[in-house]
Amino acid sequence: MHRQYLSEDTIAAVATGMGSSGIGIIRISGPEAVSVASKIFTPKGSQNLETCESHKLLYGHIVDPQTAQRVDEVLVSKMKAPHTYTREDVVEINCHGGIVPMQKTLALVLQEGVRLAEPGEFTKRAFLNGRLDLTQAEAVMDIIGAKSEKNLQLSLYQLEGALSKSIDAMEDTLIDLLSFIEANIDYPEYDIEEVSETRLVETVSALVKKTKALLEGAQTGRIYKEGIATLILGEPNVGKSSLLNALLMSERAIVTEIPGTTRDIIEETVTIQGIPFKLIDTAGIRETDNIVEQIGVDKAVDWIERADLILFMHDINKPIDAEDQALLDLVANRQTLYLANKADNLNTADEGKLGSPWMPISVLEGHNIDRLKEQMAAVVLSGKVSAESDFLITNVRHIRLLELFQRALEQALETLDSGMPLEMISIDLQDALAYLREISGKQIDEAVIHRIFENFCVGK
């Protein structure tokens, strides 16, 4: 489909993480994959990598052809095109998972004239060879970077073609409509069924409605993919870092009684009711002469506008002073949960005296931490996230192109309503079709393809 962009080189890379592990895999893909692997692999027994069946494992050793020295004991899988990840010949060498055997084996492969793969090049070749469309290829990276079980589920649905099927159905509808329009424009003298205004309006309006439904779910998809940016805010020594540790159930942040301990932003992710929350622990906001601490304070203030949710902490044992009020004014128009911390000895009757919107908590004793988690999830779930949705848009590129697609359709309806000729309506619909095809990768230039895959990890 995109053969003009495809390199005929044979490529290789480490397909697993570099480090100590049970197994490390060197992946080779391209026309010379089998012959190159055969030069450095000596199988046990009479079997030969060149002549053995496809999709079989062979046991043997990697041997340096120049010194005849054994490098590692391995299992090698040979997979012949087109039934492979890239639709090219692929060989995977299963080494021991140490850095040295993997590096040495990869070096021997490259020594035979194979090129080191670029980031995402194996998946890029799968796309260029038509095994995956672009939305499915992008789902591969989403699976690798999934922050929650729901994010993983959504990415798997996309890899299986859920978005592709929806896009293809809209594309087929648009092509059918355009074919009728073009026939009416090009062959007015023939007895061809005319495209009625009613049919145009109904068909285009139905596409707009479907697109709006996809975009309405995009906010939910973004939440599951990127997480809720949750800012923990308050004056110094109010318990922000302790709250971070309590939500994570680990000692991630240093906690002392000395105000100003946290100088920089700390970010960690925790999953609550299937929703990933990106917790941001900030420096306590106060006037300070310490340059380093002031930088942290400035970062905290900057995060107020960027956060999806703010956990505002106040020491229940202190009155709200001018500095507290200034902070409260900053978050007044933001989605905020107000936490009165250090309520260590507060009984149930006293809790009601605090008044709205304050929730008493004790990070030290774990009081109301579970209730806080429920409130955090409730804020997100109320009107923002449908936990039952299986198919949601999560990719910013897809969202942008769907918005452009919707605008082109709406422009076509405006053109039709103004009484313009079919030629003008056809131009709007052709623009819409181009945006749709860019999502799937059917109509896209090489620069965009490169930009998408350069963010992949090497080996994938």
C-alpha positions in Angstrom: 0.0 0.0 0.0 2.9 2.4 0.8 5.7 0.5 -0.9 7.3 3.7 -2.1 8.2 4.5 1.5 9.5 1.0 2.3 13.2 0.2 2.6 14.4 -3.2 1.3 17.2 -3.3 3.9 17.4 -6.1 6.4 17.2 -4.7 9.9 17.8 -5.9 13.4 17.5 -4.8 17.0 17.1 -6.0 20.6 13.3 -6.5 21.0 13.4 -6.9 24.8 14.7 -4.6 27.5 18.4 -4.4 28.0 19.3 -5.8 31.5 19.5 -9.0 33.4 16.6 -11.3 32.6 15.8 -14.9 31.7 15.5 -14.3 27.9 16.6 -11.5 25.6 15.4 -11.5 21.9 17.3 -10.2 18.9 14.8 -9.6 16.1 15.9 -9.6 12.4 13.5 -8.7 9.6 14.0 -8.4 5.8 15.0 -10.4 2.7 18.4 -11.5 4.2 17.1 -12.4 7.7 17.4 -16.2 7.3 20.7 -16.2 5.4 22.3 -13.8 7.9 21.1 -15.8 10.9 22.4 -19.0 9.3 25.9 -17.6 9.2 26.1 -17.1 13.0 23.8 -19.9 14.2 24.9 -23.5 14.5 21.9 -25.8 15.2 22.1 -28.9 17.3 21.7 -32.0 15.2 21.0 -32.3 11.5 18.4 -29.5 11.1 19.3 -26.4 9.1 17.8 -23.0 9.6 17.7 -22.4 5.8 15.7 -25.6 5.0 13.7 -26.1 8.2 9.9 -25.4 8.3 8.7 -21.9 9.0 7.6 -21.0 12.6 9.7 -23.6 14.2 12.2 -23.3 17.1 15.7 -24.6 16.7 18.1 -25.2 19.5 21.8 -24.4 19.1 24.6 -21.9 19.6 25.5 -18.5 18.3 29.1 -18.8 17.0 31.4 -16.0 15.9 32.2 -17.0 12.2 35.6 -15.3 12.4 36.9 -17.0 15.6 34.6 -20.1 15.8 34.0 -19.1 19.4 30.6 -19.8 21.0 28.9 -16.7 22.1 25.6 -18.1 23.6 23.3 -21.0 23.9 20.1 -20.0 22.1 16.7 -20.9 20.6 16.1 -19.5 17.1 12.7 -19.1 15.4 12.4 -18.7 11.7 9.3 -17.2 10.3 8.8 -16.8 6.6 6.8 -14.0 4.9 4.0 -13.1 4.7 2.9 -14.8 8.0 5.0 -12.6 10.2 4.7 -9.4 12.2 6.3 -7.3 9.4 5.1 -9.5 6.5 8.8 -10.0 5.7 11.1 -12.9 6.6 11.8 -12.7 10.3 14.2 -14.5 12.6 14.2 -14.1 16.3 17.2 -15.2 18.4 16.3 -16.0 22.0 19.5 -15.4 23.9 20.1 -15.4 27.7 18.9 -12.1 28.9 22.2 -10.5 30.0 23.5 -7.3 28.4 26.8 -8.9 27.1 25.3 -11.9 25.3 22.6 -9.7 23.6 25.1 -7.0 22.6 27.6 -9.6 21.3 24.9 -11.5 19.3 23.5 -8.2 17.8 27.0 -7.1 16.9 27.5 -10.4 15.0 24.2 -9.8 13.1 25.2 -6.3 12.2 28.6 -7.5 11.1 26.9 -9.4 8.3 25.7 -6.2 6.7 22.4 -5.9 8.5 21.3 -2.4 9.5 20.3 -1.4 13.1 16.5 -0.8 13.1 15.2 2.7 13.8 12.7 3.3 16.6 9.4 1.6 15.7 10.7 0.4 12.3 9.4 -3.2 12.7 5.8 -1.9 13.3 6.4 0.7 10.6 7.1 -2.1 8.1 4.0 -3.9 9.3 2.0 -0.8 8.4 3.8 -0.2 5.1 3.3 -3.8 4.1 -0.4 -3.6 4.8 -0.6 -5.9 7.8 -1.8 -3.1 10.1 -3.4 0.3 9.3 -2.0 3.3 11.0 -4.5 3.3 13.9 -3.6 -0.3 14.7 0.1 0.5 14.5 -0.3 3.4 16.9 -2.2 1.0 19.3 0.9 -1.1 19.6 2.7 1.8 21.4 -0.4 2.5 23.5 -0.4 -1.1 24.7 3.3 -0.8 25.7 2.6 2.5 27.6 -0.8 1.6 29.1 -1.2 3.2 32.6 -4.3 1.2 33.6 -6.2 -2.0 32.8 -8.9 0.0 31.0 -6.2 1.8 28.9 -4.8 -1.6 28.0 -8.3 -2.8 27.0 -9.0 0.2 24.8 -5.6 -0.1 23.1 -6.3 -3.8 22.4 -9.7 -3.0 20.9 -7.9 -0.5 18.6 -5.2 -3.0 17.7 -8.0 -5.5 16.8 -9.5 -2.9 14.4 -12.4 -1.3 16.4 -11.6 2.2 15.2 -10.5 1.0 11.8 -13.9 -0.6 11.2 -15.7 2.6 12.2 -13.5 4.7 10.0 -13.9 2.3 7.0 -17.7 2.3 7.4 -17.8 6.1 7.2 -15.4 6.1 4.3 -17.5 3.6 2.4 -20.6 5.8 3.0 -18.8 8.9 1.8 -17.3 7.2 -1.3 -20.8 5.9 -2.3 -22.2 9.5 -2.0 -19.3 11.0 -3.9 -19.7 8.5 -6.7 -23.3 9.5 -7.2 -22.4 13.2 -7.1 -19.5 12.7 -9.6 -21.7 10.7 -11.9 -24.4 13.4 -11.9 -21.7 16.0 -12.6 -19.8 14.2 -15.3 -22.7 12.4 -17.2 -25.8 14.7 -16.9 -27.0 13.4 -20.3 -27.3 9.8 -19.2 -30.2 8.3 -17.3 -28.5 8.2 -13.9 -30.3 8.4 -10.6 -30.1 11.9 -9.4 -28.7 12.7 -6.0 -31.5 14.4 -4.2 -31.0 17.1 -1.7 -32.8 15.0 0.9 -30.4 12.1 0.5 -27.4 14.4 0.7 -28.6 16.1 3.9 -29.5 12.8 5.5 -26.3 11.0 4.7 -24.0 13.8 5.6 -25.9 14.6 8.8 -25.7 10.9 9.8 -21.9 11.1 9.4 -21.7 14.3 11.5 -23.8 12.6 14.2 -21.5 9.6 14.3 -18.4 11.8 14.3 -19.8 13.8 17.2 -20.4 10.6 19.2 -16.8 9.5 18.6 -15.5 12.9 19.7 -17.7 12.9 22.8 -15.9 9.8 23.9 -12.5 11.2 23.2 -12.3 13.0 26.6 -12.9 9.7 28.3 -10.3 8.1 26.1 -7.8 10.8 26.9 -8.4 10.2 30.6 -7.8 6.5 30.4 -4.7 7.0 28.3 -3.0 10.0 29.9 -4.5 9.9 33.4 -6.0 12.7 35.5 -3.4 15.3 36.3 -4.0 15.6 40.1 -2.2 18.5 41.9 -1.6 18.2 45.6 -1.5 21.8 46.8 -1.2 23.7 50.1 1.2 25.6 52.4 4.5 24.0 53.6 4.3 21.2 56.1 0.6 20.6 55.6 1.1 16.9 54.7 1.2 16.9 50.9 4.1 14.5 50.5 2.6 12.2 53.2 -0.7 12.2 51.2 1.2 11.3 48.0 2.8 8.4 49.9 -0.5 7.3 51.4 -2.3 7.3 48.0 0.6 5.4 46.4 0.9 3.1 49.5 4.7 3.5 49.3 7.4 5.9 50.6 7.9 7.8 47.3 8.4 11.3 48.7 10.7 12.4 51.6 8.7 13.5 54.6 10.1 15.7 57.4 8.7 18.2 59.9 10.9 20.8 58.3 8.8 23.2 56.1 10.0 23.4 52.5 11.4 19.8 52.3 9.8 19.3 48.8 11.6 21.6 46.4 10.7 20.2 43.0 7.7 18.5 41.4 7.3 14.8 42.1 5.0 12.9 39.7 3.7 9.4 40.2 0.6 7.5 38.9 -1.9 5.5 40.9 -5.0 3.7 39.6 -8.3 4.2 41.4 -11.4 2.4 40.2 -9.7 1.8 36.9 -8.8 5.4 36.4 -5.2 6.5 36.3 -4.4 9.6 38.4 -1.1 11.3 37.8 -0.3 12.7 41.2 1.8 15.8 41.3 3.4 16.7 44.7 4.5 20.3 44.7 6.5 22.6 46.9 4.5 24.3 49.7 3.4 27.7 48.5 4.8 30.5 50.6 7.0 33.6 50.4 10.6 32.5 50.6 14.1 34.0 50.1 15.5 30.6 49.1 16.0 30.6 45.3 15.7 26.8 44.9 12.5 26.7 47.0 11.0 29.7 45.1 11.5 27.8 41.8 9.5 24.9 43.2 6.8 27.3 44.4 6.6 28.9 40.9 6.2 25.5 39.3 3.4 24.7 41.8 1.5 27.8 40.8 2.0 27.1 37.1 0.5 23.6 37.6 -2.8 25.1 39.0 -4.0 26.0 35.5 -2.8 22.7 33.9 -4.3 20.3 36.5 -7.5 18.4 35.9 -8.1 18.0 39.6 -6.7 19.7 42.7 -6.4 18.3 46.2 -6.2 21.4 48.3 -4.8 20.6 51.8 -5.1 22.7 54.9 -4.0 22.0 58.5 -7.2 21.6 60.5 -5.5 22.9 63.6 -4.8 26.3 62.1 -7.1 29.1 61.1 -7.3 30.1 57.5 -5.0 33.1 57.2 -4.3 35.5 54.3 -1.9 33.1 52.6 -4.5 30.3 52.7 -7.2 32.6 51.4 -4.9 33.7 48.5 -4.4 30.0 47.6 -8.2 29.3 47.9 -8.8 32.2 45.5 -6.4 30.7 43.0 -8.3 27.4 42.9 -11.8 28.8 43.1 -12.7 28.1 39.5 -10.8 24.8 39.3 -12.1 21.2 40.0 -11.0 21.0 43.6 -11.4 18.7 46.6 -10.8 20.5 49.9 -8.9 18.4 52.6 -8.6 19.4 56.3 -5.6 17.3 57.3 -4.2 16.4 60.7 -7.6 15.5 62.0 -6.0 12.8 64.1 -8.3 13.0 67.1 -11.5 14.3 65.4 -14.6 12.2 66.3 -17.5 11.7 63.9 -19.7 14.3 65.6 -16.9 17.0 65.1 -16.6 16.2 61.4 -19.9 17.7 60.7 -18.9 21.0 62.3 -16.3 21.7 59.6 -18.9 22.5 57.0 -18.8 22.3 53.2 -16.6 21.8 51.3 -14.0 20.5 53.7 -13.3 16.8 54.2 -11.4 15.9 57.4 -8.6 13.5 56.9 -5.6 12.2 58.8 -2.8 11.0 56.6 -0.9 9.9 59.7 -3.7 7.6 60.9 -5.2 6.8 57.4 -8.5 8.4 58.4 -10.8 9.0 55.4 -8.1 8.1 52.8 -10.4 5.5 51.2 -13.2 8.1 51.2 -10.9 10.5 49.5 -10.2 7.9 46.8 -13.9 7.4 46.3 -14.4 11.2 45.9 -11.5 11.4 43.4 -13.1 8.7 41.3 -16.6 10.2 41.6 -15.4 13.6 40.3 -14.1 11.9 37.2 -16.9 9.4 36.7 -19.7 12.0 37.0 -20.4 12.9 33.4 -16.8 12.5 32.2 -16.1 8.8 32.0 -18.2 5.9 30.9 -16.6 2.9 32.5 -18.6 0.6 30.3 -17.4 2.0 27.0 -15.2 -0.5 25.1 -14.4 1.7 22.1 -13.1 5.2 22.7 -10.8 7.5 20.8 -7.5 8.0 22.8 -5.1 9.5 20.2 -4.7 13.3 19.8 -3.9 12.9 16.1 -7.2 11.0 15.6 -9.2 13.6 17.5 -7.7 16.5 15.5 -8.5 14.8 12.2 -12.0 13.8 13.2 -12.6 17.5 14.2 -11.4 18.5 10.7 -13.6 15.8 9.1 -16.6 17.0 11.0 -16.0 20.6 10.0 -15.7 19.6 6.3 -19.0 17.8 6.5 -20.7 20.7 8.2 -19.2 23.0 5.4 -20.8 20.6 2.8 -24.2 21.1 4.5 -23.7 24.9 4.5 -22.8 24.8 0.9 -25.8 22.7 0.1 -28.1 25.0 2.1 -26.8 28.1 0.2 -27.9 26.5 -3.1 -24.4 26.1 -4.5 -23.8 23.5 -7.4 -22.9 19.9 -6.8 -19.3 20.6 -7.8 -18.8 22.8 -4.7 -20.4 20.2 -2.4 -18.1 17.6 -3.9 -15.0 19.7 -3.0 -16.1 19.8 0.7 -16.8 16.0 0.7 -13.4 15.3 -0.9 -11.7 17.3 1.8 -13.7 15.2 4.4 -12.6 12.0 2.8 -8.9 13.0 2.8 -9.1 13.7 6.6 -10.7 10.3 7.2 -8.0 8.5 5.1 -5.3 10.3 7.0 -6.5 8.7 10.2 -6.2 5.2 8.8 -3.0 6.0 6.9 -4.4 5.4 3.5 -3.6 8.9 2.4 -0.7 10.3 4.3 2.8 11.6 3.5 6.1 10.2 4.6 7.0 13.0 7.0 3.9 12.2 9.1 4.6 8.5 9.0 8.2 9.2 10.2 7.0 11.5 13.0 4.5 8.9 14.3 7.0 6.0 14.4 10.0 7.9 15.7 8.3 7.9 19.2 8.3 4.1 19.3 10.9 2.2 21.2 13.7 0.5 19.3 13.0 -3.2 18.7 9.2 -2.6 18.2 
